[in-house]
Amino acid sequence: MTPSNILRTETAQCREHGEYKNHLIESFSGGHFWQGCTRCQFDAYHSTDEEAGKAAASLRRERQLNLTLLASGIPPRFREATLESYLTTTNPEQQAIALRQCQDYAAGFEDHWRVGRSMMLLGAVGTGKTHLGCAVAQSVIRSFGAPALYTSALDIIRDIKSTFSKDSELSEREIYAALRAPDLLVIDEVGVQHGSDFERQVLFEVINDRYKNLDPTIVISNLSIQGLRQCLGDRAVDRLSDADGPTVLFNWASARGAA
């Protein structure tokens, strides 16, 4: 468990095992919970009491899922963004098509992971691209137990630039390795960077590295497919489109600020 998930630690007393350190843990769905005595949970998990063992196993799966969801980097604003909560009221016909494409991608992730099939979500601001990108990531984690990571193009570039400092705690190689590690990587806000050759090369490095290793990537951008080609380069977009990787278009007005 990483320290960032621990909100507070207090000394507690267990009737069976005596004094222990009790951690207040952040919950992905909001709020928090106390971890409790881990020795009691271990004993219950290995108990000959079938009901106690099932309850302990369920708790262990729930806690592990919470950690995996927190590690995904999905921002608090989008933690409630699911495929089920996506509204299709602005442009019902077109939004239903986009939703169905994302549902199909999430449901078929095992096959996408096997062949390294990526996806692009392209369209105007405020049309729900980030909602659906985060929803797919969350669905992949919940349904398949597959680690997923949400980040932005600017964060990737900022992290790589930070390694240029002699005080950097991470190397450039370690940053790229961390972006290659998850089964699904969601890169948001592609196209808002300055568009320099350096930025283009960094993003290509990430996309190409994952492509070579059959690791799916979802790219979210306000750009059209032509604009994305200018931003990332033809090679990067071709890799994202390989194996019939879907391009989901969000061609309707922004829902932000709507009454």
C-alpha positions as MATLAB code, in Angstrom:
seq = 'MTPSNILRTETAQCREHGEYKNHLIESFSGGHFWQGCTRCQFDAYHSTDEEAGKAAASLRRERQLNLTLLASGIPPRFREATLESYLTTTNPEQQAIALRQCQDYAAGFEDHWRVGRSMMLLGAVGTGKTHLGCAVAQSVIRSFGAPALYTSALDIIRDIKSTFSKDSELSEREIYAALRAPDLLVIDEVGVQHGSDFERQVLFEVINDRYKNLDPTIVISNLSIQGLRQCLGDRAVDRLSDADGPTVLFNWASARGAA';
ca = [
       0.000    0.000    0.000;
       1.454    3.353   -0.958;
       1.638    6.115    1.674;
      -0.488    8.439   -0.483;
      -3.486    6.164    0.136;
      -3.067    6.409    3.908;
      -4.806    9.475    5.293;
      -3.973    8.945    8.952;
      -2.461    6.318   11.253;
      -3.487    5.663   14.840;
      -2.599    3.098   17.443;
      -5.481    0.682   18.053;
      -6.065   -2.331   20.281;
      -7.165   -5.760   19.019;
      -8.667   -8.186   21.554;
      -6.895  -11.073   19.850;
      -3.573   -9.608   18.781;
      -3.016   -6.616   21.003;
      -1.732   -3.245   19.868;
      -1.449   -2.502   16.140;
      -1.197    0.437   13.732;
      -4.590    1.203   12.220;
      -4.592    3.113    8.924;
      -7.316    5.394    7.613;
      -7.491    4.558    3.901;
      -8.804    6.702    1.059;
     -11.740    5.176   -0.785;
     -11.898    5.570   -4.569;
     -15.653    6.030   -4.391;
     -15.329    8.834   -1.850;
     -14.756    9.039    1.869;
     -12.466    6.651    3.724;
     -12.351    3.526    5.872;
     -10.215    2.114    8.670;
      -8.057   -0.818    7.618;
      -8.539   -2.736   10.867;
      -6.379   -5.510   12.279;
      -4.608   -7.175    9.364;
      -3.702  -10.217   11.483;
      -7.395  -10.831   12.165;
      -8.104  -10.510    8.459;
      -5.267  -12.927    7.649;
      -6.570  -15.467   10.161;
     -10.110  -15.185    8.789;
      -8.870  -15.616    5.213;
      -7.142  -18.887    6.166;
      -9.880  -20.020    8.520;
     -11.512  -23.445    8.266;
     -14.805  -21.614    8.788;
     -16.133  -21.434    5.234;
     -18.294  -18.355    5.797;
     -15.516  -16.467    7.549;
     -13.121  -17.379    4.760;
     -15.515  -16.171    2.071;
     -16.086  -12.868    3.870;
     -12.345  -12.337    4.315;
     -11.677  -13.168    0.648;
     -14.384  -10.718   -0.428;
     -12.871   -8.005    1.778;
      -9.409   -8.683    0.349;
     -10.710   -8.394   -3.231;
     -12.551   -5.180   -2.363;
      -9.453   -3.634   -0.785;
      -7.245   -4.663   -3.709;
      -9.744   -3.229   -6.196;
      -9.744    0.042   -4.277;
      -5.949    0.211   -4.486;
      -5.955   -0.546   -8.208;
      -8.596    2.107   -8.869;
      -6.682    4.702   -6.837;
      -3.474    3.813   -8.697;
      -5.243    4.467  -12.014;
      -4.838    8.215  -11.573;
      -8.469    8.848  -12.547;
      -9.138   12.355  -11.176;
     -11.709   12.747   -8.375;
     -14.000   14.663  -10.759;
     -14.252   11.591  -12.992;
     -14.355    8.792  -10.414;
     -18.129    8.597  -10.803;
     -17.811    8.634  -14.590;
     -18.981    5.212  -15.709;
     -20.411    3.801  -18.901;
     -23.755    3.576  -17.118;
     -23.737    7.216  -15.968;
     -22.947    8.725  -19.386;
     -25.917   10.839  -20.526;
     -27.018   10.905  -24.160;
     -29.311   13.935  -23.970;
     -27.393   16.534  -26.001;
     -27.381   14.652  -29.284;
     -29.014   11.295  -28.485;
     -28.330    9.518  -31.768;
     -24.660   10.418  -32.096;
     -23.939   10.113  -28.380;
     -25.514    6.660  -28.320;
     -23.137    5.604  -31.103;
     -20.102    6.908  -29.178;
     -21.282    5.229  -25.991;
     -21.832    1.922  -27.759;
     -18.345    2.034  -29.294;
     -16.829    2.607  -25.849;
     -18.983   -0.119  -24.307;
     -17.876   -2.534  -27.017;
     -14.229   -1.615  -26.501;
     -14.475   -2.125  -22.736;
     -16.360   -5.410  -23.055;
     -13.862   -6.767  -25.582;
     -10.733   -5.609  -23.792;
      -9.247   -9.088  -23.482;
      -9.135   -9.332  -27.271;
      -7.863   -5.736  -27.603;
      -5.092   -6.491  -25.120;
      -4.175   -9.681  -26.991;
      -3.676   -7.851  -30.298;
      -2.686   -4.426  -28.922;
      -5.746   -2.588  -30.250;
      -5.954    1.090  -29.272;
      -8.713    3.698  -29.547;
      -9.033    7.439  -30.225;
     -11.737    9.724  -28.807;
     -11.836   12.893  -30.895;
     -14.108   15.932  -30.852;
     -14.992   19.292  -29.387;
     -14.599   20.291  -25.742;
     -17.373   19.435  -23.303;
     -18.719   16.484  -25.276;
     -17.907   13.753  -22.750;
     -14.649   12.344  -24.128;
     -12.855   12.325  -20.781;
     -15.927   10.854  -19.086;
     -15.961    7.924  -21.485;
     -12.182    7.493  -21.479;
     -12.173    7.243  -17.672;
     -15.272    5.035  -17.795;
     -13.544    2.560  -20.089;
     -10.471    2.518  -17.832;
     -12.614    1.909  -14.752;
     -14.582   -0.820  -16.517;
     -11.374   -2.577  -17.562;
     -10.115   -2.504  -13.972;
     -13.393   -3.732  -12.474;
     -14.232   -6.360  -15.084;
     -10.807   -7.800  -15.866;
      -8.623   -6.777  -12.929;
      -6.321   -5.181  -15.492;
      -4.278   -2.175  -14.321;
      -5.073    1.040  -16.178;
      -3.557    4.503  -15.941;
      -5.037    7.904  -16.788;
      -2.713   10.811  -17.545;
      -2.486   13.844  -19.826;
      -0.110   14.745  -22.619;
       1.116   17.755  -20.631;
       1.805   15.612  -17.571;
       3.845   13.171  -19.640;
       5.926   15.956  -21.165;
       6.322   17.686  -17.790;
       7.490   14.425  -16.184;
      10.044   13.786  -18.921;
      11.359   17.352  -18.675;
      11.683   16.992  -14.909;
      14.261   14.239  -15.419;
      16.612   16.785  -16.985;
      17.250   18.263  -13.538;
      20.222   16.891  -11.634;
      17.923   16.659   -8.581;
      15.388   14.447  -10.349;
      14.380   11.359   -8.365;
      13.409    9.455  -11.530;
      15.236    8.848  -14.783;
      13.753    9.292  -18.242;
      13.889    5.517  -18.670;
      11.852    5.030  -15.482;
       9.165    7.483  -16.628;
       8.754    5.664  -19.938;
       8.722    2.292  -18.140;
       5.912    3.473  -15.841;
       3.855    4.516  -18.885;
       4.457    1.141  -20.513;
       3.500   -0.847  -17.393;
      -0.336   -0.666  -17.286;
      -2.462   -2.884  -19.499;
      -4.353    0.221  -20.628;
      -3.027    3.800  -20.832;
      -5.402    6.742  -21.326;
      -3.711    9.934  -22.575;
      -5.990   12.960  -22.326;
      -5.690   16.479  -23.757;
      -3.476   15.529  -26.676;
      -3.039   18.658  -28.756;
      -3.041   21.315  -26.032;
       0.749   21.247  -25.803;
       2.921   23.658  -27.809;
       3.450   21.232  -30.675;
       7.242   21.257  -30.586;
       9.337   18.509  -32.133;
      10.418   17.496  -28.631;
       6.829   17.060  -27.449;
       5.900   15.155  -30.590;
       8.865   12.820  -30.093;
       8.026   12.198  -26.423;
       4.426   11.254  -27.199;
       5.496    9.110  -30.143;
       7.953    7.326  -27.881;
       5.150    6.467  -25.449;
       2.685    5.372  -28.136;
       5.264    3.429  -30.140;
       6.714    1.698  -27.082;
       3.275    0.467  -26.086;
       2.442   -0.452  -29.688;
       5.523   -2.663  -29.940;
       4.531   -4.456  -26.738;
       0.860   -4.914  -27.752;
      -0.288   -2.564  -24.983;
      -3.534   -0.706  -25.820;
      -3.632    3.089  -25.566;
      -6.607    5.443  -25.606;
      -5.863    8.936  -26.899;
      -8.322   11.751  -26.148;
      -8.090   14.970  -28.147;
     -10.089   18.017  -29.202;
      -8.440   17.736  -32.606;
      -9.812   16.164  -35.762;
      -8.025   13.125  -37.177;
      -6.177   15.436  -39.574;
      -5.215   17.749  -36.732;
      -4.056   14.802  -34.665;
      -1.820   13.674  -37.503;
      -0.231   17.118  -37.560;
       0.166   17.068  -33.785;
       1.487   13.523  -33.277;
       2.685   12.628  -36.749;
       1.382   10.020  -39.167;
       3.373    7.186  -37.602;
       1.793    7.643  -34.163;
      -1.759    7.877  -35.519;
      -1.226    4.851  -37.750;
      -0.147    2.835  -34.710;
      -3.241    3.935  -32.808;
      -5.396    2.873  -35.784;
      -3.694   -0.479  -36.320;
      -5.678   -3.710  -35.843;
      -8.829   -1.740  -36.664;
      -8.491    0.434  -33.581;
     -11.715    2.492  -33.433;
     -11.878    6.262  -33.791;
     -14.864    7.576  -31.836;
     -16.098   10.981  -33.024;
     -17.817   13.479  -30.713;
     -19.447   15.863  -33.207;
     -21.975   17.751  -31.097;
     -22.161   20.847  -28.937;
     -20.638   21.096  -25.494;
     -22.874   20.127  -22.586;
     -20.937   22.258  -20.106;
     -22.967   25.041  -18.633;
     -26.168   23.713  -20.179;
     -29.270   24.261  -18.075;
];
